[in-house]
Amino acid sequence: MTDYYKKKHNRDKNYSERLETRLFGMIGRGLWALLILPFRKKNPKFAEFAKRWEDIQDLMKRDDHTAWTSALLKADTLLNDVLKTRFAGENLGERLKK
């Protein structure tokens, strides 16, 4: 490969990684708004949920695979806990179906 194509390939790769990061963040913020904001006044645990979400966002800002994995697992747990406040079910799958 010539230098031109190597540079173009790296530039395209960096762009796709940045795009992926932005999309993940936008999806996360959208889910957060849909799940938490309507229940804000009814649930006293809102402050706890908000703090946990901020921790997840801090992990997502890192450029580290381990941090992203941890953020994903924590986001899954947070989603489950939020849904527990409004929907019955034994697990996250059952709550999402309702």
Kinemage of the C-alpha trace (Angstrom):
@kinemage 1
@onewidth
@group {chain A} dominant
@subgroup {mainchain}
@vectorlist {calphas} color= white
{ca met a 1} P 0.000 0.000 0.000
{ca thr a 2} L 1.127 3.473 -0.624
{ca asp a 3} L 1.350 6.089 2.077
{ca tyr a 4} L -1.709 7.854 0.700
{ca tyr a 5} L -3.911 4.795 1.128
{ca lys a 6} L -2.505 4.042 4.595
{ca lys a 7} L -3.310 7.573 5.740
{ca lys a 8} L -6.787 7.407 4.210
{ca his a 9} L -7.464 4.052 5.869
{ca asn a 10} L -6.361 5.378 9.295
{ca arg a 11} L -8.427 8.540 8.861
{ca asp a 12} L -11.510 6.477 7.949
{ca lys a 13} L -10.920 4.168 10.910
{ca asn a 14} L -10.618 7.089 13.339
{ca tyr a 15} L -13.774 8.656 11.924
{ca ser a 16} L -15.755 5.437 12.357
{ca glu a 17} L -14.532 5.078 15.958
{ca arg a 18} L -15.576 8.651 16.782
{ca leu a 19} L -18.926 8.102 15.099
{ca glu a 20} L -19.448 4.907 17.080
{ca thr a 21} L -18.669 6.757 20.323
{ca arg a 22} L -21.103 9.552 19.500
{ca leu a 23} L -23.877 7.152 18.520
{ca phe a 24} L -23.439 5.116 21.704
{ca gly a 25} L -23.625 8.300 23.761
{ca met a 26} L -26.712 9.591 21.952
{ca ile a 27} L -28.516 6.262 22.336
{ca gly a 28} L -27.629 6.183 26.008
{ca arg a 29} L -28.868 9.717 26.626
{ca gly a 30} L -32.066 8.972 24.724
{ca leu a 31} L -32.752 5.865 26.781
{ca trp a 32} L -31.998 7.793 29.932
{ca ala a 33} L -34.487 10.499 29.017
{ca leu a 34} L -37.194 8.003 28.098
{ca leu a 35} L -36.802 5.923 31.231
{ca ile a 36} L -35.954 8.354 34.013
{ca leu a 37} L -37.447 11.745 33.304
{ca pro a 38} L -41.130 10.731 33.390
{ca phe a 39} L -40.637 9.185 36.849
{ca arg a 40} L -38.472 11.938 38.260
{ca lys a 41} L -40.990 13.359 40.719
{ca lys a 42} L -42.506 10.025 41.733
{ca asn a 43} L -39.326 8.155 42.578
{ca pro a 44} L -37.091 9.250 45.470
{ca lys a 45} L -34.308 7.087 44.027
{ca phe a 46} L -33.897 9.503 41.124
{ca ala a 47} L -30.801 11.111 42.664
{ca glu a 48} L -29.174 7.701 43.017
{ca phe a 49} L -30.029 6.799 39.415
{ca ala a 50} L -28.686 10.140 38.179
{ca lys a 51} L -25.398 9.631 40.045
{ca arg a 52} L -24.998 6.121 38.629
{ca trp a 53} L -25.701 7.440 35.114
{ca glu a 54} L -23.015 10.117 35.529
{ca asp a 55} L -20.557 7.402 36.581
{ca ile a 56} L -21.433 5.435 33.448
{ca gln a 57} L -20.911 8.484 31.250
{ca asp a 58} L -17.509 9.077 32.853
{ca leu a 59} L -16.524 5.511 31.996
{ca met a 60} L -17.686 5.996 28.403
{ca lys a 61} L -15.419 9.041 28.009
{ca arg a 62} L -12.341 6.895 28.489
{ca asp a 63} L -10.557 5.381 25.527
{ca asp a 64} L -10.299 2.000 27.174
{ca his a 65} L -11.971 -1.281 26.254
{ca thr a 66} L -12.254 -2.352 29.898
{ca ala a 67} L -13.952 0.915 30.890
{ca trp a 68} L -16.449 0.563 28.041
{ca thr a 69} L -17.223 -3.014 29.072
{ca ser a 70} L -17.758 -1.876 32.645
{ca ala a 71} L -19.971 1.006 31.450
{ca leu a 72} L -22.105 -1.365 29.420
{ca leu a 73} L -22.590 -3.744 32.345
{ca lys a 74} L -23.399 -0.888 34.719
{ca ala a 75} L -25.856 0.593 32.195
{ca asp a 76} L -27.595 -2.775 31.933
{ca thr a 77} L -27.901 -2.962 35.717
{ca leu a 78} L -29.159 0.621 35.893
{ca leu a 79} L -31.774 -0.057 33.210
{ca asn a 80} L -32.964 -3.088 35.155
{ca asp a 81} L -33.189 -1.110 38.413
{ca val a 82} L -35.096 1.730 36.749
{ca leu a 83} L -37.569 -0.651 35.170
{ca lys a 84} L -38.079 -2.402 38.519
{ca thr a 85} L -39.573 0.807 39.870
{ca arg a 86} L -42.348 0.799 37.248
{ca phe a 87} L -42.819 -2.700 35.852
{ca ala a 88} L -43.247 -6.148 37.366
{ca gly a 89} L -41.288 -9.120 36.141
{ca glu a 90} L -38.624 -11.562 37.243
{ca asn a 91} L -35.888 -10.239 34.966
{ca leu a 92} L -35.008 -7.449 32.567
{ca gly a 93} L -36.398 -9.319 29.556
{ca glu a 94} L -39.833 -9.641 31.112
{ca arg a 95} L -39.851 -5.990 32.150
{ca leu a 96} L -38.917 -4.855 28.653
{ca lys a 97} L -41.783 -6.832 27.146
{ca lys a 98} L -44.323 -4.899 29.245
